[in-house]
Amino acid sequence: TDTLKVKTSSQCEDCKSRIENKLNFTKGVKSSKLDLTTKVVTVVYDSEKIKPEEIRAAIAKAGYDADTVPADAKAYKRLPKCCQKGGH
């Protein structure tokens, strides 16, 4: 079991639940917890089943930046305004 910390572009509680749900349903991820103060999500995962870059890609597919991986543009546009950058 490994732990990865990823800086995200999350803004609010909705973002928190969206990112955590996306990760918790991603194969190989055991748990995830997003700290809204730091915008860092801590992911506990099985390195035999998933790689850090795949975790970042899952966050990006949910519409959020993940470290240096930019958010998927289509997913980002589907986010509520409050979840987009500068939304709060």
N, C-alpha and C positions, 0 to 999 in steps of 0.2 A: 504494500500500500504506500502510495506517495501523496504528497500534498503540493498543490500549485496555487500561487496567488496571482490573480489577474486583475489589472486595473481596467475598469469598465467606464462607459459613459452614462451610467445609470443616474437617474435624477430623483426618484421617489419610491414609495412603497410598492406601487404598481410595477415599476422596473424590477425591484427586488424580487417580487414573486414571479415575474415573467422569466427572469434569468435563472432563478433557482429551479423553477419548474422545468425549464428547458434542459438544464444540466442534470437534474435528478432523473429525467427520463432518457438520458443519453447512456448508451451501453458502456460499462466500464467505470462510470462515475458512482461513487458510493454515497457522497453527500456534498452539498455546497451551501455556503453561507455568505451572503453579501452584507458588507458593512457600508451602509449608506453615507456615513461620515467620510470615510476614506475612498468610497466607490470601488473598493477592492473585494473581489469574491475569492474566498478560500475554498478550493476544490480538493476533496479527498478522492483519489481514484486508484484503479488497478492498472499499473503500467504495462501489464501483460495484455490488456484489452484495449487501451486507448492511450494516445500520445498527447503531450501538452498542446501541440499545434491543432489537434482535432478538437480539443476542449475550447481553444480560442475560436476555432471555426464555428463551433456550435453557438457560442455567444454572439458572434458576428451574424450568424443566420437568424438569431432572435432580434436583430436590429440594433445591436450595440457594438461600440468599439471594444476590442479586447487586446490590451497592450498595444502593439503596433499593427494589429489586424483591423482594418476599417470595417465598420458595420456594413452588412449587405444593404445596398441602396433601396431595394424594393421593400425589404422587411422594415427598414428605418422609416420609410414613408408611411407604412401601415401603423406605426406606433401612434398612440394618442399624442396630441400636441404637448401635453405636460411631460411626456417621457422623452421628447426630443431635446437636443442640446439647447440650453437657454430657456427651456419651457417653464422653469420655476423662478 
